C-alpha cells in the first residue's frame, strides 16, 4: 500500500513511520521566502518548496494540492517564512518554532468579547505541531547558535497594526511569540492528510503599531536561510 493510499484510508501514520519514507513539503507565502529557504537547502534532495500565496486560504489550497498528488508522498509539512514577533517573546531576526498553530481571529465577536471557533462549538482553530519533529528541529537550530524559541504562532487574516490588537491577541493565546498569515491553512491541510506539520518563522518586526521603517525584512530572510541550513541534516 502506498503512503497516499494509507493516508486516504483514514489510518494515522505516526512520525516514526513517516521519518523513513516520502518527501518533505515546505510551504512559504511569497517567492522571497521560497528563495531564502532554497538557498539554505543548497540542493538537498527529496524536499519540495512552494510559494502558495498570502493568507490562510491560499496556503491551505496550495498545500492540499501538493499533498493530493498521487505521484508524491510526504512525511512532513513545514510552513516557513517571516512574520511579526510579540515583544518580550521573540526579538527581531530571531526564530520561532511553533508548538501550537492557532487561527487567532477565527471566531465571532460578542458583547463579552471574542469567541473562538472552539468556544462556539464549530470545531477547533488550533493544530498541535509535531512534537517529535519539533524536538529535532529545535535542537538543530539551537546547535547552530541561532536565537530560537518554541511557542504558539498565530495565524491572522489582518496583520496586527496597533498596540491594542497586539495586547488582545497576547491575552487570547497565552505565550504566543509570533504571528503570520498562512500557518493554520498549511496545518489544516496537512492534518487532513494525516501528515505531521510544524511552522517556523523568522521575525521581521514587532507585533504592534505598524511602522514599516522599523521592519528588518532582509535580516529576517537571512535568519530564515540560516535556520533552513541548520535543519538540513534533520530533513535529509
C-alpha positions as CSV (number, residue, x, y, z in Angstrom):
1,X,0.0,0.0,0.0
2,X,1.4,3.4,-0.9
3,X,1.7,6.2,1.7
4,X,-1.1,8.2,0.0
5,X,-3.5,5.3,-0.1
6,X,-2.7,4.7,3.6
7,X,-3.4,8.3,4.4
8,X,-6.6,8.5,2.3
9,X,-7.9,5.3,4.0
10,X,-8.1,7.3,7.2
11,X,-5.4,5.4,9.2
12,X,-3.0,7.5,11.1
13,X,0.6,7.4,10.1
14,X,3.0,8.1,13.0
15,X,6.1,10.2,13.0
16,X,8.4,7.2,13.1
17,X,6.9,5.7,10.0
18,X,6.9,8.9,8.1
19,X,10.6,9.5,9.0
20,X,11.6,6.7,6.8
21,X,9.5,7.4,3.7
22,X,8.4,10.2,1.5
23,X,9.5,13.8,0.9
24,X,9.3,17.0,2.9
25,X,7.0,19.8,1.8
26,X,7.9,23.3,2.8
27,X,5.3,25.9,2.1
28,X,6.1,29.7,2.0
29,X,3.8,32.6,1.1
30,X,6.0,34.5,-1.4
31,X,8.9,34.0,-3.7
32,X,11.4,35.9,-1.5
33,X,10.8,33.4,1.4
34,X,10.9,30.4,-1.0
35,X,14.3,31.6,-2.4
36,X,15.7,32.1,1.1
37,X,14.7,28.5,2.0
38,X,16.1,27.1,-1.2
39,X,19.4,28.9,-0.5
40,X,19.5,27.2,2.9
41,X,18.7,23.8,1.5
42,X,21.5,24.1,-1.1
43,X,20.1,21.5,-3.3
44,X,19.1,18.9,-0.7
45,X,17.1,16.3,-2.4
46,X,13.6,15.0,-1.5
47,X,12.3,18.4,-0.5
48,X,9.7,20.4,-2.3
49,X,9.4,24.1,-1.6
50,X,6.4,26.0,-2.9
51,X,5.2,29.6,-2.6
52,X,1.4,29.1,-2.1
53,X,0.4,32.7,-1.8
54,X,-0.5,35.1,1.0
55,X,-3.2,34.2,3.5
56,X,-4.6,31.0,5.1
57,X,-6.9,30.2,2.2
58,X,-4.2,30.3,-0.4
59,X,-1.9,28.4,1.9
60,X,-4.4,25.6,2.5
61,X,-5.3,25.3,-1.2
62,X,-1.6,25.2,-2.3
63,X,-0.7,22.7,0.4
64,X,-3.6,20.4,-0.2
65,X,-3.0,20.4,-4.0
66,X,0.6,19.4,-3.4
67,X,-0.3,16.7,-0.9
68,X,-3.0,15.3,-3.1
69,X,-0.6,14.5,-5.9
70,X,-0.7,10.7,-6.5
71,X,2.9,10.7,-7.6
72,X,4.4,12.1,-4.4
73,X,4.2,11.0,-0.8
74,X,5.2,13.3,2.1
75,X,6.4,12.6,5.6
76,X,6.4,16.2,7.0
77,X,5.0,19.6,6.1
78,X,6.5,22.8,7.3
79,X,5.1,26.3,7.0
80,X,8.1,28.6,6.8
81,X,8.5,32.4,6.3
82,X,8.9,35.7,8.0
83,X,6.5,37.2,10.5
84,X,5.9,39.5,13.4
85,X,7.2,38.8,16.9
86,X,5.5,39.6,20.2
87,X,7.5,41.9,22.4
88,X,9.4,40.0,25.2
89,X,8.8,36.7,23.4
90,X,10.7,36.9,20.1
91,X,13.1,39.6,19.1
92,X,13.6,40.8,15.5
93,X,15.8,38.5,13.5
94,X,15.2,35.6,15.9
95,X,13.3,32.4,15.1
96,X,10.1,30.8,16.4
97,X,9.2,27.1,16.0
98,X,5.5,26.6,16.7
99,X,4.4,24.2,19.4
100,X,0.8,25.3,18.6
101,X,-0.6,26.8,15.4
102,X,-3.7,28.9,16.1
103,X,-6.1,30.8,13.8
104,X,-6.3,33.6,16.3
105,X,-9.1,35.7,14.7
106,X,-11.3,32.8,13.6
107,X,-14.5,33.1,15.6
108,X,-17.1,35.6,16.5
109,X,-17.5,38.9,18.3
110,X,-19.9,39.1,21.3
111,X,-20.8,41.7,23.9
112,X,-18.5,39.8,26.3
113,X,-15.6,39.7,23.8
114,X,-14.1,37.4,21.2
115,X,-15.4,33.9,21.0
116,X,-13.1,31.4,19.3
117,X,-14.2,28.6,17.0
118,X,-13.6,26.2,19.9
119,X,-15.8,28.2,22.2
120,X,-18.5,28.4,19.5
121,X,-18.6,24.6,19.2
122,X,-17.8,24.6,15.5
123,X,-14.5,22.7,15.6
124,X,-11.1,23.9,16.6
125,X,-8.9,26.8,15.5
126,X,-5.8,25.1,16.9
127,X,-3.5,22.5,15.4
128,X,-0.7,21.0,17.5
129,X,2.7,20.9,15.9
130,X,4.5,17.6,15.7
131,X,6.4,17.3,19.0
132,X,8.7,14.6,17.7
133,X,9.8,16.7,14.7
134,X,10.0,19.9,16.7
135,X,12.5,18.4,19.2
136,X,14.8,17.6,16.4
137,X,14.3,20.9,14.5
138,X,14.8,23.0,17.7
139,X,17.9,21.1,18.7
140,X,19.4,21.7,15.2
141,X,18.6,25.4,15.2
142,X,19.9,25.9,18.7
143,X,23.0,23.9,17.9
144,X,23.8,26.3,15.1
145,X,23.9,29.2,17.6
146,X,20.7,30.9,16.3
147,X,18.3,32.6,18.7
148,X,15.1,30.4,18.7
149,X,12.2,29.7,20.9
150,X,9.2,27.2,20.8
151,X,5.8,28.8,21.4
152,X,2.4,29.3,19.8
153,X,2.4,31.0,16.4
154,X,-0.8,32.8,15.5
155,X,-2.4,32.9,12.0
156,X,-4.3,36.1,11.3
157,X,-6.2,37.4,8.3
158,X,-5.4,41.0,9.1
159,X,-1.8,41.8,10.2
160,X,-1.7,43.5,13.6
161,X,-1.1,47.2,13.3
162,X,-2.0,48.6,16.8
163,X,-0.8,48.1,20.3
164,X,-4.4,47.4,21.4
165,X,-4.8,44.4,19.0
166,X,-1.4,43.1,19.9
167,X,-2.4,43.1,23.6
168,X,-5.7,41.4,22.9
169,X,-4.0,38.6,20.9
170,X,-1.4,38.1,23.6
171,X,-4.1,37.8,26.2
172,X,-6.2,35.5,24.0
173,X,-3.4,33.0,23.3
174,X,-1.0,32.9,26.2
175,X,2.6,32.7,25.4
176,X,2.2,33.5,21.7
177,X,5.5,34.5,20.2
178,X,4.8,35.3,16.6
179,X,2.0,36.0,14.0
180,X,1.8,35.4,10.3
181,X,-1.0,34.7,7.8
182,X,-0.5,31.2,6.5
183,X,0.4,28.6,9.2
184,X,-3.1,27.5,10.1
185,X,-4.1,26.9,6.5
186,X,-1.0,24.8,5.9
187,X,-1.6,22.9,9.2
188,X,-5.2,22.1,8.4
189,X,-4.3,20.7,5.0
190,X,-1.6,18.6,6.5
191,X,-3.8,17.4,9.3
192,X,-6.5,16.3,6.8
193,X,-3.9,14.1,5.1
194,X,-2.6,12.7,8.4
195,X,0.9,14.2,7.9
196,X,3.0,15.8,10.8
197,X,3.2,19.6,10.5
198,X,5.0,22.4,12.1
199,X,5.7,26.1,11.5
200,X,9.0,28.1,11.6
201,X,9.0,31.9,11.5
202,X,11.9,34.4,11.3
203,X,10.9,37.7,12.9
204,X,11.0,40.8,10.7
205,X,9.2,43.2,13.0
206,X,7.4,43.6,16.3
207,X,3.7,42.9,16.5
208,X,2.0,46.2,17.3
209,X,1.8,49.7,15.8
210,X,2.5,49.5,12.0
211,X,5.9,51.1,11.3
212,X,7.4,50.0,8.0
213,X,10.6,52.0,8.7
214,X,11.3,49.6,11.6
215,X,10.9,46.4,9.6
216,X,14.0,44.3,9.0
217,X,12.9,42.0,6.2
218,X,16.4,41.4,5.0
219,X,17.6,40.3,8.4
220,X,14.6,38.1,8.8
221,X,15.1,36.4,5.4
222,X,18.8,35.9,6.3
223,X,17.7,34.2,9.6
224,X,15.2,32.1,7.6
225,X,18.0,30.9,5.3
226,X,20.3,30.2,8.3
227,X,17.6,28.2,10.0
228,X,17.0,26.2,6.9
229,X,20.7,25.5,6.6
230,X,20.7,24.4,10.3
231,X,17.9,21.8,9.8
232,X,19.3,20.3,6.5
233,X,20.6,17.2,8.3
234,X,17.4,16.7,10.2
235,X,15.4,16.8,6.9
236,X,17.8,14.7,4.9
